[in-house]
């Protein structure tokens, strides 16, 4: 898994590009995320990663990771989903005991492991 924790910068660039093209502010705000993702996932950084012998199973683009109180559940759930070694997955889930929802979800999906 590859994490891009400064995806805010791509959003800002996409937003500015859309404004320069004359897109109304409201529309630019709504389209900027899609535009940023298209630019990023079609860009050189993703081509670089795909050329590895063992490319990452997934990539996540995260926003505002420098702020207090950010919800990390999507990151934790994504990580639990892509782990393919059951022992590692169980270890990861067990360290997330404060995240009761994730523990219950994993137990329901994999009852033979508990």
HELIX and SHEET records of a PDB file:
HELIX    1   1 UNK A    8  UNK A   20  1                                  13    
HELIX    2   2 UNK A   25  UNK A   41  1                                  17    
HELIX    3   3 UNK A   44  UNK A   50  1                                   7    
HELIX    4   4 UNK A   73  UNK A   82  1                                  10    
HELIX    5   5 UNK A   86  UNK A   95  1                                  10    
HELIX    6   6 UNK A  100  UNK A  109  1                                  10    
HELIX    7   7 UNK A  111  UNK A  113  5                                   3    
SHEET    1   A 2 UNK A   2  UNK A   4  0                                        
SHEET    2   A 2 UNK A  59  UNK A  61  1                                        
END                                                                             
